[in-house]
Amino acid sequence: METRSTPTPAFDMVLFGGAGDLVMRKLLPSLYQAHAAGLLNEQGRILALGRKDLSRDDYLASVEKQSRIHIKSHFDDAAWQSFCSRIDYLRVDASQAADFPALAEKIGDDAGKVVVCYLATAPNLFAGICENLAAVGLNRPNVRVVLEKPLGTDLASSNEINDDVARFFQEEQLYRIDHYLGKESVQNLMAIRFANALFEPLWRREWIHDVQITISEELGVGSRGDFYDGTGALRDMVQNHLLQLLCIVAMEPPANLEADAVRDEKLKVLKALRPFTEQDVAAKTVRGQYKAGASGGQPVVGYQQENGIPAGSQTETFVAIKAEIDNWRWAGVPFFLRTGKRMQERLAEIVINFRDVPHQVFSGPLGGSHHANRLVIRLQPEESIRLYFLAKEPGDTMRLQPTYLDLDFYKAFKVRRADAYERLLLDVIRGKLALFMRRDELIEAWRWVEPIMDTWAASTNSPPKQYTAGSWGPAASSALLSRDGISWHEEC
């Protein structure tokens, strides 16, 4: 497959939590794909850090067993062996300052080499890691730090983490990662909006009726019960992934694609989101929790029967929200956000429902159908963009049928599509910040979400609505849209 990118500068990729699930399942496979495509500088090194006293061979054996199985395409044994030659391992306890001089010695002091420190650890370690890096001189300008979510559990804790990190690193050195922004279809949404005169005149309240953004998962909480019960779907998905996708849909065209130009426009959207009152939370949000049902044809237990979940837990596994943006472009257009676990299928999509024609001249059952025109941007499981419209079916009558244009960029351009983590890791090495959250974005996202969190926390006599595992969520979710005379995309 052809690739249109150029190799990165020389780098050291330092992976804190090097034996963890994120590194093995996502980061190393993504770095392999970049290596196999010739996108990594020959002098690029990968240094995994962990608390265990392992030899390099021991660590590579773990990589062979735990990481290689997650490479689903474009695997080549010779390329894999070449990739593994980049990898080294160093025993470093992230909480122990005494372990960091060895790390600094390993990296060296070459100012022309990019050093990326990926903190694939619990957020409570971020401040200590950054302090220890700074103590050995690894906060110099060529060092970049990637921060994984969740960054806090509310605005106060998020600010505390960011304040601690900011003591040692400048804002332009910090890459707060949200992998949904690295997906190919999200990038193509920006291209469709800002490179084509066709859509821009229609991308506003006069022509768009509503927007739906869904991220659903078939899986339950699995082995993450202890973590998830203290987090919930609102913090885990809405505050970051869903709001970032909303920003991409709703933002004004930036002056250019420089990082701050893009992020300034996203920030304006977050500031324009209408704040929630207690009454709004009751009327415009739905929180749910899955009960026993079936997934993939197999029976599954309910949330409260999962390992690590306390009896009577009111943690939400499903959220639906009607959001509104108070600005000239979007006033009166509802944005419906939805996410949940143990849903009917794994799905992430953005649906733009355009308004109907002002006067319908066609008769028949489809003549008056709502939202004949819609743009569906599918993020997972397969990335695609489809434009739906009505067309005449063959025959001697004017009977209309829905059809669509499938914008398959893979077929059109015949290039390999990088996955989200690969693209974002390459952006970090190249110093591109546009797809990473700036601190003020994070603050505004927490400010908008907090009233919902606080109202739910105070509603001890109003538990989450139950929904059967394997369904599309509680009935109240459908009712939320029906009050606007519409339904979720899969119900249409």
C-alpha positions in Angstrom: 0.0 0.0 0.0 1.2 3.5 -0.8 1.7 5.9 2.0 1.8 9.7 1.6 3.6 10.6 4.9 7.3 11.2 5.5 9.4 9.7 8.3 9.5 11.2 11.7 12.5 13.0 13.2 14.8 10.9 15.4 13.1 10.1 18.7 13.0 8.1 21.9 9.5 6.9 22.8 9.5 6.3 26.6 6.5 4.1 27.6 5.7 4.4 31.3 3.5 1.4 32.3 5.4 -0.6 29.6 4.0 -3.9 30.7 0.4 -2.7 30.9 -2.6 -3.4 28.8 -2.6 -0.1 26.9 1.0 -0.4 25.8 0.6 -4.1 24.7 -2.8 -3.8 23.1 -2.7 -0.4 21.4 0.6 1.5 21.5 3.1 -1.2 20.4 0.9 -2.5 17.6 0.4 1.1 16.4 4.1 1.8 16.5 4.7 -1.4 14.6 2.3 -0.3 11.8 4.1 3.0 11.5 7.4 1.1 11.4 6.2 -1.3 8.8 5.0 1.6 6.6 8.4 3.3 6.8 7.2 6.2 8.9 9.6 5.9 11.8 13.0 7.4 11.7 15.8 4.8 11.6 17.2 6.3 14.8 13.9 6.1 16.6 14.0 4.0 19.8 11.2 2.6 22.0 12.0 2.3 25.7 9.5 0.5 27.9 9.6 1.1 31.6 8.2 -1.1 34.4 8.6 -2.0 38.0 9.6 -5.6 37.3 13.2 -6.6 37.1 13.2 -8.0 33.5 15.9 -8.5 31.0 15.3 -7.1 27.5 14.8 -10.7 26.2 12.2 -11.3 29.0 10.3 -8.2 28.0 10.4 -9.0 24.3 9.0 -12.4 25.1 6.1 -10.7 26.7 5.7 -8.4 23.7 5.6 -11.5 21.4 2.9 -13.1 23.5 0.7 -10.1 24.5 1.2 -7.5 21.7 1.7 -9.3 18.4 -1.8 -10.9 18.6 -3.3 -7.4 18.4 -1.8 -6.7 14.9 -4.7 -7.5 12.7 -3.4 -6.5 9.3 -0.2 -5.8 7.3 1.8 -8.2 9.4 5.2 -9.2 8.1 7.5 -11.3 10.2 10.7 -9.6 8.9 9.2 -6.2 9.7 8.2 -7.4 13.1 11.7 -8.6 13.9 13.1 -5.3 12.7 10.6 -3.4 14.8 11.5 -5.4 17.9 15.1 -4.4 17.5 14.0 -0.9 18.3 12.6 -1.9 21.7 14.5 -1.9 25.0 13.4 -2.3 28.6 14.4 -0.5 31.8 13.3 -1.2 35.3 11.9 2.1 36.6 9.4 2.5 39.4 7.5 5.6 38.5 7.1 6.6 42.1 10.8 6.3 43.0 13.0 9.3 42.2 16.1 7.2 42.7 15.2 5.2 39.5 15.2 8.2 37.2 18.9 9.0 36.8 19.3 5.7 35.0 16.5 6.7 32.6 18.2 10.1 31.9 21.5 8.3 31.2 19.8 5.9 28.9 18.2 8.7 26.9 21.2 11.0 26.8 21.4 14.7 26.2 21.0 15.0 22.4 18.9 18.2 22.1 18.2 17.3 18.4 16.3 14.2 19.3 12.6 14.2 20.3 11.8 12.5 23.6 8.2 11.4 24.1 7.2 10.3 27.5 3.9 8.5 27.3 2.3 8.2 30.7 0.2 5.0 30.3 -0.3 4.9 34.1 -2.9 5.8 36.7 -3.4 9.7 36.8 -2.3 9.8 40.4 1.2 9.1 39.2 1.4 11.9 36.7 2.6 14.6 39.1 5.3 12.4 40.6 6.5 11.2 37.2 6.8 14.8 35.9 8.6 15.9 39.0 11.1 13.1 38.7 11.6 13.7 35.0 12.3 17.4 35.7 14.7 16.5 38.5 17.0 14.7 36.0 16.7 17.3 33.3 14.1 15.5 31.2 11.8 18.5 31.0 13.9 20.3 28.4 12.2 21.7 25.3 12.7 18.6 23.2 10.7 16.5 25.7 7.0 15.9 25.2 4.6 14.3 27.7 1.4 12.4 26.6 -1.3 12.3 29.3 -3.9 9.5 29.1 -7.4 10.0 30.4 -9.1 10.2 32.8 -7.6 13.5 33.9 -9.4 13.8 37.2 -12.9 12.9 38.3 -14.2 16.5 38.4 -13.0 20.0 37.7 -11.2 20.4 41.0 -9.2 17.1 40.7 -8.5 17.8 37.0 -7.1 21.2 37.9 -5.0 19.7 40.6 -3.4 17.2 38.2 -2.9 19.9 35.5 -1.4 22.4 38.1 1.0 19.7 39.3 2.1 18.8 35.7 2.4 22.5 34.7 5.0 23.1 37.5 7.5 21.1 35.4 6.3 21.3 31.7 5.0 24.0 29.5 1.6 23.7 27.9 3.1 23.2 24.4 4.9 20.2 25.8 1.7 18.5 27.0 -0.4 16.2 24.7 -3.7 15.2 26.3 -4.8 12.4 24.1 -8.3 11.4 23.0 -7.9 8.6 20.4 -11.3 9.3 18.8 -9.8 12.5 17.3 -7.3 10.4 15.5 -9.8 8.3 13.6 -9.7 8.6 9.8 -13.4 9.4 9.5 -13.2 12.3 12.0 -10.4 13.8 9.9 -12.5 13.3 6.8 -15.4 15.1 8.5 -13.2 18.2 8.8 -12.1 17.8 5.2 -15.7 17.6 4.0 -16.7 20.6 6.1 -13.8 22.9 5.4 -12.7 22.0 1.8 -16.0 21.7 0.0 -18.4 24.5 -0.8 -21.2 22.0 -1.1 -21.7 21.5 2.7 -20.7 24.8 4.3 -23.9 26.7 3.3 -26.0 23.9 4.7 -24.0 23.4 7.9 -26.2 25.6 10.1 -29.5 25.8 11.9 -31.5 26.7 8.7 -30.8 23.3 7.1 -29.9 20.9 9.9 -32.7 19.6 12.1 -30.6 17.6 14.7 -27.3 15.9 15.3 -26.9 12.5 16.9 -23.5 11.2 18.3 -23.4 7.6 19.5 -20.6 5.5 21.0 -22.0 2.1 22.1 -20.2 -1.0 23.3 -21.2 -4.6 23.4 -18.9 -5.4 26.2 -19.7 -5.0 29.9 -17.2 -3.7 32.5 -15.3 -7.0 32.5 -12.3 -6.9 34.9 -12.5 -3.1 35.2 -15.3 -3.2 37.7 -13.5 -1.5 40.6 -12.3 1.3 38.3 -15.5 1.7 36.4 -17.8 1.9 39.4 -15.9 5.0 40.6 -16.1 6.6 37.1 -19.3 5.8 35.2 -20.2 6.5 31.6 -20.5 10.2 32.0 -16.9 10.7 33.1 -15.5 7.8 31.0 -17.1 8.8 27.7 -19.1 12.0 27.6 -16.7 14.4 29.2 -14.0 13.6 26.6 -14.9 11.5 23.6 -18.4 12.7 22.9 -17.8 16.3 23.6 -14.7 16.3 21.4 -16.7 14.8 18.5 -19.4 17.5 19.1 -16.8 20.2 18.9 -15.6 18.9 15.5 -19.1 18.9 14.2 -20.1 22.3 15.5 -16.9 24.4 15.4 -16.5 27.3 13.0 -13.9 27.0 10.2 -10.5 27.8 11.7 -8.3 30.3 9.9 -5.8 27.5 9.3 -4.9 24.1 10.6 -2.4 25.3 13.2 -2.9 23.8 16.6 -4.2 26.8 18.4 -6.4 27.9 15.5 -8.3 24.6 15.6 -8.4 24.4 19.4 -9.6 28.0 19.7 -12.7 27.1 17.6 -13.4 24.0 19.7 -13.1 26.1 22.8 -15.8 28.5 21.5 -18.2 25.5 21.1 -17.6 24.3 24.6 -18.2 27.8 26.0 -21.4 28.1 24.0 -22.9 24.9 25.4 -26.0 25.8 27.4 -25.4 25.0 31.1 -27.7 22.6 32.9 -30.0 23.4 35.7 -31.4 20.7 38.0 -34.7 20.9 36.0 -32.7 20.5 32.7 -31.0 17.4 34.1 -34.3 15.8 34.9 -35.8 16.7 31.4 -32.8 16.4 29.1 -30.7 13.6 30.4 -31.1 9.8 30.8 -28.9 7.6 32.9 -29.2 3.9 32.8 -27.6 0.7 34.1 -27.7 -2.7 32.3 -29.4 -5.7 33.8 -29.0 -9.4 32.8 -29.6 -10.1 29.2 -27.8 -11.5 26.2 -24.8 -10.4 24.2 -23.5 -12.2 21.1 -26.1 -14.9 21.6 -24.8 -15.7 25.1 -26.5 -14.8 28.4 -24.7 -12.2 30.4 -25.1 -10.9 34.0 -26.3 -7.4 35.0 -24.0 -4.7 36.1 -24.5 -5.3 39.8 -23.5 -8.9 39.4 -20.2 -8.0 37.8 -17.0 -8.6 39.7 -16.0 -5.6 41.8 -19.4 -3.9 41.8 -20.9 -3.2 45.2 -24.5 -4.1 45.9 -26.9 -1.3 45.2 -24.4 0.7 43.0 -26.0 3.6 41.2 -23.2 4.1 38.8 -24.5 4.7 35.3 -23.4 2.5 32.4 -25.6 4.4 29.9 -26.0 8.1 29.3 -28.2 10.0 26.8 -28.2 13.8 26.8 -29.9 16.5 24.8 -27.3 19.3 24.4 -27.9 22.7 23.0 -25.4 25.3 21.6 -26.3 28.9 22.1 -24.7 30.7 19.1 -25.9 32.0 15.8 -25.0 28.9 13.8 -26.7 26.3 16.0 -29.4 28.0 18.1 -32.4 25.6 18.2 -30.6 22.6 16.9 -30.5 19.7 19.4 -27.4 17.6 19.7 -28.2 14.2 21.1 -25.3 12.4 22.8 -25.5 8.7 23.7 -23.1 6.1 25.1 -23.5 2.8 26.9 -22.1 -0.6 27.7 -23.8 -3.9 26.9 -25.6 -2.3 24.0 -26.9 -4.2 21.0 -23.8 -3.6 18.9 -20.4 -1.9 19.0 -20.9 1.3 17.2 -19.6 4.9 17.0 -21.2 7.3 14.6 -22.2 10.9 14.0 -25.5 11.5 12.2 -26.4 14.8 10.7 -30.1 15.0 10.0 -31.0 17.7 7.5 -34.4 19.4 7.4 -37.1 18.2 5.1 -38.0 20.0 1.9 -40.4 23.0 2.5 -43.1 21.5 0.2 -43.4 17.9 -0.8 -44.6 17.3 -4.3 -44.3 13.5 -4.3 -47.1 11.3 -3.0 -46.8 7.8 -1.5 -45.4 6.4 1.7 -41.9 7.8 1.3 -43.0 11.2 0.1 -43.3 12.7 3.5 -40.6 10.7 5.3 -38.6 12.6 7.9 -34.9 13.4 7.3 -34.6 11.9 3.8 -31.2 13.6 3.7 -28.7 12.6 6.4 -25.0 12.4 6.6 -23.7 9.4 8.6 -20.1 9.4 9.7 -19.3 5.9 11.0 -16.2 5.7 13.3 -16.4 2.1 14.3 -16.4 -0.8 13.7 -15.7 0.1 10.1 -15.0 3.7 9.2 -17.2 5.1 6.4 -19.2 8.2 5.4 -22.6 7.9 3.8 -24.9 10.6 2.4 -28.5 9.4 2.4 -31.2 10.8 0.0 -34.4 9.8 -1.8 -34.3 8.7 -5.5 -36.9 7.4 -7.9 -37.0 3.6 -8.2 -37.1 2.1 -11.7 -40.5 1.9 -13.2 -43.4 3.9 -14.6 -44.4 5.5 -11.3 -42.8 8.2 -9.3 -42.2 6.0 -6.3 -39.2 7.0 -4.1 -36.8 4.8 -2.3 -34.0 5.8 0.1 -30.5 5.2 -1.1 -27.0 6.6 -0.3 -23.7 7.6 -1.6 -20.9 5.7 0.1 -17.8 7.9 0.4 -15.2 5.2 0.7 -11.8 7.0 0.9 -9.9 3.7 1.1 -11.1 2.6 -2.3 -10.8 6.0 -3.8 -7.2 6.7 -2.8 -5.7 3.1 -2.4 -3.7 4.0 0.6 -3.2 2.3 3.9 -5.4 3.8 6.7 -3.6 4.4 9.9 -5.5 3.7 13.1 -6.2 6.4 15.6 -3.3 5.7 18.0 -0.8 5.4 15.2 -1.8 8.8 13.8 -1.7 10.5 17.2 1.7 8.9 18.1 3.2 10.2 14.9 1.7 13.7 15.6 3.3 13.7 19.0 6.7 12.8 17.5 6.3 15.5 14.8 5.1 18.1 17.4 1.6 18.6 16.0 -0.9 19.6 18.8 -4.1 20.2 16.8 -5.7 16.8 17.7 -4.9 17.1 21.4 -6.9 18.8 24.1 -5.6 22.1 25.5 -6.1 22.7 29.2 -8.8 25.4 28.7 -10.8 22.9 26.7 -10.6 20.4 29.5 -11.8 23.0 32.0 -14.9 23.9 29.9 -15.8 20.3 29.4 -15.7 19.6 33.1 -17.7 22.8 33.8 -20.5 21.6 31.5 -20.6 18.0 32.8 -20.4 18.8 36.5 -24.0 20.0 37.1 -25.2 16.7 35.6 -22.8 14.7 37.9 -23.9 16.7 41.0 -27.6 16.4 40.3 -27.4 12.7 39.8 -25.3 12.3 42.9 -27.9 14.1 44.9 -30.8 12.0 43.5 -30.3 9.0 45.8 -34.0 8.2 45.5 -33.9 8.2 41.7 -31.6 5.3 40.6 -30.5 4.7 37.0 -33.1 3.3 34.7 -32.6 -0.4 34.0 -32.1 -1.7 30.4 -31.6 -5.2 29.2 -28.1 -6.1 28.2 -28.0 -6.4 24.4 -30.6 -3.7 23.8 -30.2 0.0 22.7 -30.6 1.3 26.3 -33.6 2.3 28.4 -36.9 3.3 26.8 -36.4 6.8 28.2 -33.6 7.3 25.7 -36.0 6.9 22.8 -38.5 9.2 24.6 -35.9 11.9 24.9 -35.8 12.2 21.1 -39.5 11.6 20.5 -40.3 14.8 22.2 -38.7 16.5 19.3 -40.5 14.3 16.8 -37.5 12.2 15.9 -35.8 8.9 16.7 -32.3 7.4 17.0 -30.8 6.6 13.6 -31.1 2.8 14.0 -34.8 3.2 14.9 -35.6 5.1 11.7 
